[in-house]
Amino acid sequence: MLLPVPEPLEALGIDKYGEAWLLWVVDEGFGPTFYAWPASLPPDRHPRHLAKAAVTTRHLTSQRKLERAKIEDIQVDPPWRNRGVGTLLLRCLEEWCGDRGFRQMWGEISKVDADHLDELQHIYTKNGYKFELYARPRGIMIGETFKAL
């Protein structure tokens, strides 16, 4: 579905193939969601997103700020993968959280991620995260990833 381009837009960065990417940050209540798409798309229309990342920065119950920001999601549509867009988004999350005083980024690895564990491990470890799978699953959680900022 195509929608009008939101404002304000920021530059996210350049991918491995020289394509510039734009970024739109939306406050989703418990933390920001970062939507991205190539700058080469027509300026009056874009898909909802071709890549996105989200982070939770508040307790779900108390709304109190955490020292750790939780990575909720990083998605890149299949045709745009392996271009460095996920890394651009992850670094954007880290910068945003670091600027707001967070000391650590972390994320849960769940059974839903089982079909793409190699991709997750690749992006996180190449960006300095520890990636640990539990010896025994804890409910739907099968591991976690984390990095000090």
C-alpha positions as CSV (number, residue, x, y, z in Angstrom):
1,M,0.0,0.0,0.0
2,L,1.4,3.4,-0.9
3,L,0.9,6.4,1.4
4,P,1.9,10.1,1.2
5,V,5.5,10.8,2.5
6,P,5.4,11.7,6.2
7,E,7.3,14.7,7.6
8,P,9.9,15.2,9.0
9,L,12.3,13.0,7.2
10,E,15.9,12.4,8.2
11,A,18.8,10.8,6.3
12,L,19.5,7.3,7.7
13,G,22.6,6.7,5.7
14,I,24.0,5.0,2.6
15,D,23.8,1.2,2.1
16,K,26.5,-1.0,0.6
17,Y,25.3,-0.4,-2.9
18,G,25.4,3.4,-2.6
19,E,21.6,3.8,-2.1
20,A,20.7,6.6,0.2
21,W,18.0,5.8,2.8
22,L,15.5,8.1,4.5
23,L,14.2,7.7,8.1
24,W,11.0,8.5,9.7
25,V,10.8,8.2,13.5
26,V,7.4,7.7,15.2
27,D,6.7,7.6,18.9
28,E,4.7,4.4,19.5
29,G,4.1,5.1,23.2
30,F,6.7,2.9,24.9
31,G,9.5,3.9,22.6
32,P,10.3,4.9,19.0
33,T,9.8,3.0,15.8
34,F,12.2,3.9,13.0
35,Y,10.8,3.4,9.4
36,A,13.2,3.5,6.5
37,W,13.0,3.4,2.7
38,P,15.3,4.3,-0.2
39,A,15.5,8.0,-1.0
40,S,15.2,7.2,-4.7
41,L,11.5,6.4,-4.4
42,P,9.3,9.2,-5.8
43,P,9.0,12.0,-3.2
44,D,5.2,12.0,-3.2
45,R,4.6,8.3,-2.5
46,H,6.3,5.5,-0.5
47,P,5.4,2.1,0.9
48,R,4.7,2.0,4.6
49,H,8.3,0.9,5.0
50,L,10.9,-1.4,3.5
51,A,12.8,-1.6,6.7
52,K,11.9,-0.9,10.3
53,A,13.3,-1.1,13.8
54,A,11.6,-0.6,17.2
55,V,12.8,-0.2,20.8
56,T,11.0,-0.2,24.1
57,T,12.4,2.4,26.5
58,R,9.8,2.4,29.3
59,H,8.4,-0.2,31.7
60,L,5.1,-1.5,30.5
61,T,3.6,-1.0,34.0
62,S,5.2,2.0,35.6
63,Q,6.3,4.1,32.6
64,R,9.6,4.6,34.5
65,K,12.7,4.9,32.3
66,L,15.0,1.9,32.1
67,E,18.7,1.8,32.0
68,R,18.4,-0.9,29.3
69,A,16.6,-0.3,26.1
70,K,14.9,-3.4,24.6
71,I,15.2,-4.0,20.9
72,E,11.7,-5.1,19.9
73,D,12.1,-5.6,16.2
74,I,14.4,-5.2,13.2
75,Q,12.9,-6.0,9.8
76,V,14.2,-5.5,6.3
77,D,12.1,-6.7,3.4
78,P,13.8,-9.6,1.6
79,P,14.7,-7.7,-1.6
80,W,16.6,-5.1,0.4
81,R,18.5,-7.5,2.7
82,N,22.3,-7.9,2.7
83,R,22.8,-4.2,1.8
84,G,23.6,-3.0,5.4
85,V,20.2,-1.5,6.0
86,G,19.6,-3.5,9.2
87,T,23.0,-2.3,10.5
88,L,22.1,1.3,9.7
89,L,18.9,0.9,11.6
90,L,20.6,-0.8,14.6
91,R,23.2,1.9,14.8
92,C,20.4,4.5,14.7
93,L,18.6,2.8,17.6
94,E,21.9,2.7,19.6
95,E,22.6,6.4,18.9
96,W,19.0,7.4,19.8
97,C,19.2,5.4,23.1
98,G,22.7,6.5,24.0
99,D,21.8,10.1,23.5
100,R,19.0,9.6,26.1
101,G,21.2,8.0,28.7
102,F,20.6,4.3,28.2
103,R,23.6,2.2,29.1
104,Q,22.7,-1.1,27.4
105,M,20.7,-2.4,24.4
106,W,19.2,-5.9,24.6
107,G,16.8,-8.1,22.8
108,E,15.0,-11.4,23.3
109,I,15.4,-14.3,20.9
110,S,12.1,-16.2,20.7
111,K,10.8,-19.4,19.0
112,V,9.4,-17.1,16.4
113,D,13.0,-16.3,15.3
114,A,14.0,-19.9,15.0
115,D,13.9,-19.9,11.2
116,H,16.3,-17.0,10.9
117,L,18.7,-17.4,13.8
118,D,21.8,-17.3,11.5
119,E,20.7,-13.8,10.2
120,L,20.1,-12.5,13.7
121,Q,23.4,-13.8,15.0
122,H,25.2,-12.3,12.0
123,I,23.8,-8.8,12.4
124,Y,24.2,-8.7,16.2
125,T,27.7,-10.1,16.5
126,K,29.0,-8.0,13.6
127,N,27.8,-5.0,15.5
128,G,29.4,-5.9,18.8
129,Y,26.5,-7.7,20.6
130,K,26.8,-10.9,22.6
131,F,24.4,-13.5,21.2
132,E,23.4,-16.3,23.5
133,L,21.0,-19.2,23.1
134,Y,19.7,-20.8,26.2
135,A,20.6,-24.4,26.9
136,R,16.9,-24.9,27.7
137,P,14.1,-22.6,26.4
138,R,12.4,-20.3,29.0
139,G,8.9,-20.4,27.8
140,I,8.9,-19.0,24.2
141,M,12.3,-17.3,24.8
142,I,15.3,-19.3,23.4
143,G,18.0,-16.7,23.9
144,E,19.0,-13.1,24.1
145,T,21.4,-10.5,22.7
146,F,22.9,-7.5,24.5
147,K,25.5,-4.8,24.2
148,A,26.8,-2.0,26.5
149,L,26.5,1.5,25.0
